[in-house]
Amino acid sequence: MGRAETVLARVVDVVTEQGFAAHAVHVLVGDDAAVHRWSEDVPRDVHSVAKGVCVLAAGAAGDEGLFDVDAPVARYLPDLATGDGVGRVTTRHLLGMVSGIDAPWSPTWTTDVPDVAAAFLAGPSRGRVFQYAPASTYTAARALAAVVGDVHAWTASRLFEPLGIDAPVWDRCPLGHVRAAEGLHLRSGELARLGRLLRDRGAWRGRQLVSPRWVDAMHADWTVRDGAGPGYTHHALAGWGGPGGAWRLHGAHGQVLLFLGDAVVTVVADDHAGADPLLRRLVELVELVELVER
């Protein structure tokens, strides 16, 4: 039994033990891969994992010299008024949730105001203060769209098509823009391919789809959140630090790409509360298997 199969067998036991409502778990260790499914592999919303896809989409545009994540976002959205201090906010700040603009989450955030980006940028900035909000990623994607056109089409040509992901649905706001921060529907196997791409620092089958620096930025130069709960104290460009020495992209209801060394564990589920306890056990399992194999 290979390392991936060994890890997966133990993960399945933990899922059963914890009563975690999983749809699928994929394990990749080196080139060894294994998968277990509890339900049909159909496209599902990956929720905030889509934020990481937006980082890659912006990075691809940066690699081609079309887009500068460190330029003021107002450069790309000149028709939108900016609040106090917002003129200094960059796309990198938006992707890292450190624009300092308050925008509390709402289940109807794309329809609460006529134009989410306009309302977001019109508010004042408190400086480089962490504020987790889907409107932040959405506004970053609007800035990107000003240069590349439709973000879904751009991402399809630069990422989805090379990865063999066929025209995934990406939900849109009433203005016709992708929701960016969520609403991207992928099958578990497709999400696992994205995980391999990230583990390999933007390379896929010998082709560099995005520069390694964009993947590195997902788990470096952390914003430290004093007082936050375990696994939520460190945030970078869409990535969360932890549990332990791992890092992850983490969407609501248990959509996760978990990275530790050369291992990637892809989780697709419908269990918001159970995700964090499961992830802590997954890191322990991967570390244990790695220790035994040495």
C-alpha positions as CSV (number, residue, x, y, z in Angstrom):
1,M,0.0,0.0,0.0
2,G,1.4,3.4,-1.0
3,R,1.6,6.5,1.2
4,A,-1.5,8.0,-0.3
5,E,-3.5,4.9,0.2
6,T,-2.2,4.6,3.8
7,V,-3.3,8.1,4.6
8,L,-6.6,7.8,2.9
9,A,-7.5,4.6,4.8
10,R,-6.9,6.3,8.1
11,V,-8.8,9.4,6.9
12,V,-11.9,7.3,6.0
13,D,-11.7,5.8,9.5
14,V,-11.6,9.3,11.1
15,V,-14.5,10.6,8.9
16,T,-16.5,7.6,10.1
17,E,-15.5,8.1,13.7
18,Q,-16.3,11.8,13.7
19,G,-19.5,11.4,11.7
20,F,-18.2,14.0,9.3
21,A,-20.5,14.6,6.3
22,A,-18.0,14.1,3.5
23,H,-18.7,13.8,-0.2
24,A,-15.1,12.9,-1.2
25,V,-11.5,12.9,0.0
26,H,-8.6,12.9,-2.3
27,V,-5.0,12.3,-1.0
28,L,-1.9,13.1,-3.0
29,V,1.5,12.3,-1.6
30,G,4.4,12.8,-4.0
31,D,3.0,11.1,-7.2
32,D,0.9,8.6,-5.3
33,A,-2.8,9.4,-5.4
34,A,-5.9,7.9,-3.8
35,V,-9.6,8.8,-3.5
36,H,-12.7,7.8,-1.6
37,R,-16.2,9.0,-2.4
38,W,-19.3,8.9,-0.3
39,S,-21.5,10.4,-3.0
40,E,-21.6,11.1,-6.7
41,D,-18.8,13.4,-8.0
42,V,-20.9,16.3,-9.2
43,P,-20.0,20.0,-9.4
44,R,-20.4,21.7,-6.0
45,D,-19.7,25.2,-4.8
46,V,-16.2,25.3,-3.4
47,H,-17.1,28.6,-1.6
48,S,-14.0,30.5,-0.4
49,V,-11.5,28.2,-2.2
50,A,-12.6,30.4,-5.1
51,K,-10.6,33.2,-3.5
52,G,-7.4,31.3,-4.2
53,V,-8.5,30.9,-7.8
54,C,-8.8,34.7,-8.0
55,V,-5.3,35.0,-6.7
56,L,-4.0,32.7,-9.5
57,A,-6.1,34.6,-12.1
58,A,-4.7,37.9,-11.1
59,G,-1.2,36.4,-10.9
60,A,-1.5,35.1,-14.5
61,A,-2.4,38.6,-15.6
62,G,0.6,39.9,-13.7
63,D,2.9,37.4,-15.3
64,E,1.8,38.6,-18.7
65,G,2.4,42.3,-17.7
66,L,-1.3,43.2,-18.0
67,F,-2.0,43.7,-14.3
68,D,-0.2,45.1,-11.3
69,V,-1.6,43.8,-7.9
70,D,0.5,46.4,-6.1
71,A,-1.0,49.4,-8.0
72,P,-3.9,51.3,-6.4
73,V,-7.1,49.5,-7.3
74,A,-8.6,52.9,-8.2
75,R,-6.3,52.9,-11.2
76,Y,-8.4,50.1,-12.7
77,L,-11.8,51.3,-11.5
78,P,-11.5,55.1,-12.1
79,D,-15.3,55.6,-12.3
80,L,-15.9,54.4,-8.8
81,A,-15.6,57.0,-6.0
82,T,-13.2,56.1,-3.2
83,G,-13.5,56.8,0.5
84,D,-11.0,58.2,2.9
85,G,-7.7,56.3,2.6
86,V,-9.0,53.9,-0.1
87,G,-6.9,55.6,-2.8
88,R,-3.9,53.7,-1.3
89,V,-5.6,50.3,-1.3
90,T,-4.1,47.8,-3.8
91,T,-5.4,44.6,-5.3
92,R,-2.9,42.7,-3.1
93,H,-4.5,44.3,-0.1
94,L,-8.0,43.2,-1.3
95,L,-6.9,39.6,-2.0
96,G,-5.2,39.5,1.4
97,M,-8.2,41.0,3.3
98,V,-6.2,43.9,4.6
99,S,-7.8,46.9,2.9
100,G,-9.1,48.1,6.2
101,I,-12.6,48.6,4.7
102,D,-15.4,47.3,6.8
103,A,-17.9,45.1,4.9
104,P,-19.6,42.6,7.1
105,W,-20.7,39.4,5.5
106,S,-24.3,38.9,4.6
107,P,-25.9,35.9,2.9
108,T,-27.3,38.4,0.3
109,W,-24.1,40.4,-0.1
110,T,-24.3,40.5,-3.9
111,T,-27.8,42.0,-3.9
112,D,-27.7,44.2,-0.7
113,V,-26.5,47.2,-2.8
114,P,-26.7,48.0,-6.5
115,D,-23.0,47.7,-7.1
116,V,-20.9,45.9,-4.5
117,A,-17.5,47.2,-5.6
118,A,-18.8,50.8,-5.7
119,A,-20.2,50.5,-2.2
120,F,-17.1,48.8,-0.9
121,L,-14.6,51.3,-2.2
122,A,-16.8,54.3,-1.1
123,G,-16.2,53.3,2.6
124,P,-13.2,54.6,4.5
125,S,-10.1,52.5,5.1
126,R,-8.6,52.0,8.5
127,G,-5.3,51.1,7.1
128,R,-3.8,47.7,6.8
129,V,-6.4,46.1,9.1
130,F,-7.7,42.6,8.6
131,Q,-11.3,42.5,7.5
132,Y,-12.5,39.2,6.0
133,A,-15.2,40.0,3.4
134,P,-16.3,38.5,0.1
135,A,-16.7,42.0,-1.2
136,S,-12.9,42.4,-1.0
137,T,-12.2,39.5,-3.4
138,Y,-15.1,40.6,-5.6
139,T,-13.7,44.1,-5.9
140,A,-10.3,42.7,-6.8
141,A,-11.9,40.6,-9.5
142,R,-13.7,43.7,-10.8
143,A,-10.3,45.5,-11.1
144,L,-8.9,42.5,-12.9
145,A,-11.8,42.4,-15.3
146,A,-11.1,46.0,-16.3
147,V,-7.9,44.7,-17.9
148,V,-8.6,41.1,-19.0
149,G,-12.4,41.3,-19.7
150,D,-14.6,38.5,-18.3
151,V,-12.7,36.9,-15.4
152,H,-14.4,33.5,-15.9
153,A,-13.2,33.4,-19.6
154,W,-9.7,34.6,-18.6
155,T,-9.4,32.0,-15.9
156,A,-10.8,29.3,-18.2
157,S,-8.0,30.0,-20.8
158,R,-5.2,30.3,-18.2
159,L,-6.2,27.7,-15.6
160,F,-9.3,25.6,-16.2
161,E,-8.6,24.4,-19.7
162,P,-5.0,23.4,-19.1
163,L,-6.1,21.5,-16.0
164,G,-8.8,19.7,-18.0
165,I,-11.7,21.4,-16.2
166,D,-14.5,21.9,-18.7
167,A,-16.3,25.2,-18.4
168,P,-17.2,25.2,-14.7
169,V,-20.1,27.3,-13.5
170,W,-19.1,30.5,-11.6
171,D,-22.1,32.3,-10.2
172,R,-22.5,35.9,-11.1
173,C,-23.8,39.1,-9.4
174,P,-26.8,41.0,-10.9
175,L,-24.3,43.2,-12.9
176,G,-23.0,40.1,-14.6
177,H,-19.6,39.8,-12.9
178,V,-18.4,36.6,-11.3
179,R,-19.0,36.5,-7.6
180,A,-15.2,35.8,-7.3
181,A,-15.2,35.0,-3.6
182,E,-17.5,32.1,-3.9
183,G,-19.9,30.4,-6.4
184,L,-17.3,28.4,-8.3
185,H,-18.6,24.9,-8.9
186,L,-16.1,22.1,-9.3
187,R,-16.1,18.3,-9.0
188,S,-13.9,16.9,-6.3
189,G,-11.5,15.5,-8.9
190,E,-11.2,19.0,-10.4
191,L,-10.6,20.6,-7.1
192,A,-7.9,17.9,-6.5
193,R,-6.2,19.0,-9.7
194,L,-6.1,22.5,-8.5
195,G,-4.5,21.2,-5.3
196,R,-1.7,19.5,-7.3
197,L,-1.1,22.7,-9.2
198,L,-0.7,24.7,-6.0
199,R,1.5,22.0,-4.4
200,D,3.7,22.1,-7.4
201,R,3.9,26.0,-7.3
202,G,1.9,26.7,-10.4
203,A,3.3,23.9,-12.6
204,W,1.1,21.4,-14.4
205,R,2.5,18.5,-16.5
206,G,5.7,20.4,-17.3
207,R,4.0,23.7,-18.0
208,Q,4.2,26.7,-15.7
209,L,0.6,28.0,-15.7
210,V,1.4,30.8,-13.1
211,S,4.6,32.0,-11.6
212,P,5.6,30.2,-8.3
213,R,5.5,33.5,-6.5
214,W,1.7,33.7,-6.6
215,V,1.4,30.3,-4.9
216,D,4.1,31.2,-2.4
217,A,2.2,34.4,-1.6
218,M,-0.8,32.2,-0.4
219,H,1.2,31.0,2.6
220,A,3.9,33.6,3.3
221,D,4.0,37.2,4.7
222,W,1.2,36.3,7.1
223,T,-1.2,38.8,8.6
224,V,-1.3,37.7,12.2
225,R,-4.7,37.9,13.9
226,D,-4.2,38.1,17.7
227,G,-6.9,36.4,19.6
228,A,-8.3,34.4,16.7
229,G,-9.1,30.7,17.1
230,P,-6.8,27.9,16.2
231,G,-6.2,27.7,12.4
232,Y,-7.3,31.3,11.9
233,T,-4.5,33.3,13.4
234,H,-2.5,33.6,10.1
235,H,-3.8,34.7,6.7
236,A,-2.0,35.5,3.5
237,L,-3.4,35.8,-0.1
238,A,-6.5,33.6,0.3
239,G,-4.5,31.0,2.3
240,W,-4.8,30.2,6.0
241,G,-2.0,28.9,8.2
242,G,-2.5,25.7,10.0
243,P,-3.5,23.4,11.5
244,G,0.1,22.8,12.8
245,G,2.7,23.1,10.0
246,A,0.1,22.9,7.2
247,W,-1.6,25.6,5.2
248,R,-4.9,25.5,3.4
249,L,-7.6,27.1,1.2
250,H,-10.8,26.7,3.2
251,G,-14.3,27.1,2.0
252,A,-17.6,27.0,3.9
253,H,-19.2,23.7,4.8
254,G,-15.9,21.8,4.5
255,Q,-14.4,22.5,1.1
256,V,-10.7,22.3,1.7
257,L,-7.3,22.0,0.0
258,L,-4.8,21.1,2.8
259,F,-1.1,21.3,2.1
260,L,1.7,19.7,4.2
261,G,5.1,19.0,2.6
262,D,4.5,17.0,-0.6
263,A,1.0,16.0,0.5
264,V,-2.3,17.5,-0.5
265,V,-5.6,16.4,1.0
266,T,-8.7,17.6,-0.9
267,V,-12.0,17.5,1.1
268,V,-15.4,18.1,-0.3
269,A,-18.2,18.0,2.3
270,D,-21.4,19.4,3.7
271,D,-20.3,19.8,7.3
272,H,-19.2,23.4,8.4
273,A,-18.8,22.7,12.1
274,G,-17.0,19.4,11.6
275,A,-14.3,20.7,9.3
276,D,-11.8,22.1,11.8
277,P,-11.7,19.1,14.0
278,L,-11.3,16.9,11.0
279,L,-8.4,19.0,9.6
280,R,-6.5,18.7,12.9
281,R,-6.7,15.0,12.7
282,L,-5.7,14.9,9.0
283,V,-2.5,16.8,9.8
284,E,-1.7,14.4,12.5
285,L,-2.3,11.5,10.2
286,V,-0.1,12.9,7.4
287,E,2.7,13.7,9.8
288,L,2.5,10.2,11.4
289,V,2.7,8.4,8.0
290,E,5.6,10.7,6.9
291,L,7.4,9.8,10.2
292,V,6.9,6.1,9.8
293,E,8.0,6.1,6.1
294,R,11.3,7.8,7.0
